[in-house]
């Protein structure tokens, strides 16, 4: 924002990036995995990735209730921590 309250103009290179940025050369296929640890569940996604194309090949989740009782006690429960750690260990072997 400029001092007079008007919006600053963006450089042309930001508004119109080179096509090499928008469409990079094709890259080799890679396998990637993501483990998402949430309040109530742990999720696994395994996918093949080629450039910006992502194709899931395996998805699973395990309900561990990591956040159970947290809002009342502000503490994580030992059993929920153990279940979450076990799920992550299992998912890491799959990934």
C-alpha positions in Angstrom: 0.0 0.0 0.0 1.3 3.4 -0.9 1.3 6.4 1.5 -1.6 7.9 -0.4 -3.7 4.8 0.2 -3.5 3.4 -3.3 -2.3 -0.1 -4.0 1.3 -0.5 -5.2 1.7 -1.9 -8.7 3.2 -5.4 -8.8 6.1 -6.0 -11.1 5.3 -7.6 -14.5 7.4 -10.7 -13.6 5.1 -11.5 -10.7 1.9 -10.9 -12.7 3.2 -12.8 -15.7 5.8 -15.3 -14.5 7.9 -17.2 -17.2 6.3 -20.3 -18.6 9.2 -22.3 -17.2 7.9 -21.6 -13.7 4.3 -22.4 -14.5 5.1 -25.5 -16.6 8.4 -26.9 -15.5 10.0 -29.6 -17.6 8.7 -33.0 -16.9 10.4 -34.7 -14.0 10.8 -38.4 -13.2 8.1 -40.2 -11.3 8.7 -40.3 -7.5 6.9 -42.0 -4.7 6.0 -39.8 -1.7 4.2 -40.4 1.6 2.6 -38.0 4.1 1.6 -38.9 7.6 -0.9 -36.4 9.1 -1.3 -36.5 12.9 -4.5 -34.8 13.9 -6.5 -34.4 17.1 -8.5 -37.6 16.6 -6.8 -39.6 13.9 -3.5 -40.4 12.1 -3.7 -40.5 8.3 -1.4 -41.9 5.7 -1.3 -41.0 2.0 1.2 -42.7 -0.4 1.3 -41.3 -3.9 3.3 -41.2 -7.1 4.4 -37.7 -8.0 5.4 -36.6 -11.5 6.0 -32.8 -11.7 2.8 -31.3 -10.2 0.7 -34.5 -10.9 -0.1 -36.4 -7.7 -1.7 -39.8 -7.9 -2.7 -41.5 -4.6 -1.8 -45.2 -4.5 -2.6 -45.9 -0.9 -4.6 -44.1 1.8 -5.5 -45.3 5.3 -6.3 -43.8 8.7 -6.4 -44.9 12.3 -8.5 -43.2 15.0 -6.3 -42.6 18.0 -8.2 -39.7 19.8 -4.9 -37.9 20.7 -6.9 -34.8 21.8 -9.3 -36.7 24.0 -9.8 -34.6 27.2 -7.2 -32.0 26.2 -9.6 -29.0 26.3 -10.5 -29.9 29.9 -7.1 -30.8 31.2 -4.7 -29.1 28.8 -2.7 -32.4 28.8 -2.4 -35.3 26.4 -3.4 -38.7 27.7 -0.7 -41.4 27.9 -2.9 -44.0 26.2 -3.7 -41.7 23.3 0.0 -40.8 22.9 0.9 -44.5 22.8 -1.8 -45.3 20.2 -0.7 -42.4 18.1 2.9 -43.4 18.2 2.0 -47.0 17.3 0.0 -45.8 14.3 2.9 -43.6 13.1 5.3 -46.5 13.4 3.0 -48.8 11.4 2.4 -46.1 8.8 6.1 -45.4 8.5 6.8 -49.1 7.6 4.0 -49.0 5.0 5.3 -45.7 3.5 
